[in-house]
Amino acid sequence: MGAPLAKKILVLGIGNILWADEGFGVRALETFNAFYEAPGNVSLLDGGTQGLYLVQFVEEADRLLVFDAIDYGLEPGTLKIVQGDEVPKFTGAKKMSLHQTGFQEVLSAADLLGAYPEKLALIGCQPLDLEDWGGPLTAPVRERLLQAAELAAVILDQWGAPCRRRAPGEAAAALLGNDIDFQSYETRIPTIRTGG
Amino acid sequence: MGVQTPNGFNLDNSGKRVVVDPVTRIEGHMRVEVNVDSDNVIRNAVSTGTMWRGIEVILRGRDPRDAWAFTERICGVCTGTHALTSVRAVEDALQIRIPENANSIRNIMQLTLQVHDHIVHFYHLHALDWVDVVSALSADPKATSALAQSISPWPLSSPGYFKDLQGRLKRFVDSGQLGPFKNGYWGSKAYRLPPEANLMAVAHYLEALDFQKDIVKIHTIFGGKNPHPNWLVGGVPCPINVDGVGGVGAINMERLNYVAEIIDRSITFTDQVYLPDVQAIGSFYKDWLYGGGLSGKSVLAYGDIPENANDYSAKNLLLPQGAIIDGNLNEIHPVDLRNSNEIQEFVAHSWYEYPDETKGLHPWDGVTVPNYKLGPNAKGTKTNIESLDESGKYSWIKAPRWKGHAMEVGPLARWIVGYAQAKPEFKEPVDKLLKDLGLPTAALFSTLGRTAARALECQWAAYKLKHFQDKLIATIKAGDSSTANVDKWEPSTWPSEVKGVGFTEAPRGALAHWIKIKDTKIENYQAVVPTTWNGSPRDPQGNIGAFEASLMNTPMVDPNQPVEILRTLHSFDPCLACSTHVMSADGQEMAKVTVR
């Protein structure tokens, strides 16, 4: 008899990094990766706006932690943790973007395939601006990235997957390359606005 | 009465206006407004979208070798095809030639996307426009089994299989969370399948969901990861090491054999499940031949899947290239993406401004300056539009035109061009399908034809996957394992000013990126995406776009339940998966739907 197999945990960031605060989920995941080293049973996935195409990753996970922008009419930058059965209802409460609709469908599809995660948590952030084409995260959201990463570490710890906070200056393997990482993208972007 | 458009439609906006509108206007959402006459037939159609247009702004000043990674994020569903288009544009500008293996691997990546996207689109985004899920609950599993076995040798067809599946579906529906099946107009008279065909289709919905996971593993193998596989200017980023065993990232025989196995299963699935399903569903809708729109008039294909590396001329492309105008299938016009008089984008009815809006601009000279204002007869406010005024500006999508013509792009356009060229691999499957359904050639120009062309193309792509897999292995066995040409990787080797164009056939249609590079940085970058062609608004001459044209003259069973509108728009596989609700003419919300 060996030790019971560790639960497979997926930490998923979703959203469109090219679209202002829509990028929260992916940037929060990137921040988490920069500040924490997770144990081997935890995988990190930049899900982008892949919607239904993420079902296989969700299916393989025993436990799922999601970073996403959510609209709950809160003060911009407010973080909200939602757990368990509330997650699909929550993402459905106010649909505000393409990938959110897609993600509800992902959960339903995993359910239909008989592979719904046994534990599910969402770390959501209320956006300020979703209409700035090619724009960066707004300050209220950007300032919460580290806190969102810290919350994820707390949840993972509760799930039996303690994460190690990296030492200052310690390098981590980058999640996003080719100039679309947070630093390269956010530091120099001209923006245009849709008006309205 | 009404207004006659130059491209042959009579628009009459005097009847009741039905608005199919997104919950928000964020990110690629679309909205459609139609006017119906007293018999509920659509007599005017207005399509608007918030297609994302900011890529040129983001990319200015960046390294051209990174552009693919940005363009991969434009859209949630056609990531890889944007990346491929981007690296081709940069290679064209810098005159970089790629190795034969890189061409084969890119074709495998692109064909994999076609197979994957077509299957997911049909089963998970479009089938529910034809299939009534709730009706499946009343099917007889034995009769379902008999039906399934009469149309295909696919083994998952026993009465017990369908009985179990029906039980799962019932538990799911009874739990109150319809999940992916919510937002349907279940029970509408617009649905025509008997319960057994509905149950069979729902079974295949689930099987396709399971199967699509395997297809994309090809992207992981050749692209290093999925989602968001890696690409490389000059070739592909995966080294080949046939003698290696499990080397990190390298392609070895074990992985190549695994790819071959997935390809074989893709062929079986399209042969035995997808095509028979489309044919079976089609047999119940063969008198519902609406939705043709521009397809019987003007279609455009750039072509794709070069047989040999570095030759993008029409004769070397396995997916056909050409333009057909005014329904004349006897004349196929060559298409030149560099010619400033061919592809032009207009903004007379788009929320942008040009110095002279009667004229169009070729993408190399394209500009994107927003100008958001509503026409004088629009109702509501800028932040809460009740109904649009199509006589003014009404869409975030520009209006691309080919020599002034509004064009349809996509699988049906490609297959019409291939059919008109009398290429057996396109003509024969179409003729066979039409014959089996007892339909004339004209039936091809319809919503059903669009859906069928996609299925035929999926099958074509699955077989072509095998072709390029075999070719790749043969080349490797002959001793050539090169996958990238890095001779011009260093920007110091580049000329100071160059421009290029890259094109592909994305699953949903012709896609091209135009790039200008100055002093090693991107100076201008313009992408004209398939849904810009299909979802375009009117142009200065008043020609309506493909979505708009496709809705014209379609009778609706009930305007409060716009199944017919969704069915036709979904048949284009618009890359705007979006939530919509239906509003009545006075802005009262009538019902909620999802434009999937």
Interface residues (C-beta under 8 A of the other chain):
Chain A: N16 I17 L18 W19 E22 D46 G47 G48 T49 Q50 G51 L52 Y53 L54 V55 Q56 E59 P88 K95 M96 S97 L98 H99 T101 G102 Q104 E105 L107 S108 A109 D111 L112 L113 L130 E131 W133 G134 L176 G177 N178 D179 I180 R188 I189 P190 T191 I192 R193 T194 G195 G196
Chain B: V23 T24 I26 E27 G28 H29 T50 W52 R53 G54 I55 V57 I58 R60 G61 R62 D63 R65 D66 W68 A69 F70 R73 I74 C75 G76 V77 T79 V120 H124 R168 F172 Q177 G179 P180 L206 L209 D210 Q212 K213 V216 P227 H228 W351 T368 V369 P370 N371 Y372 K382 T383 W396 L576 A577 C578 S579 T594
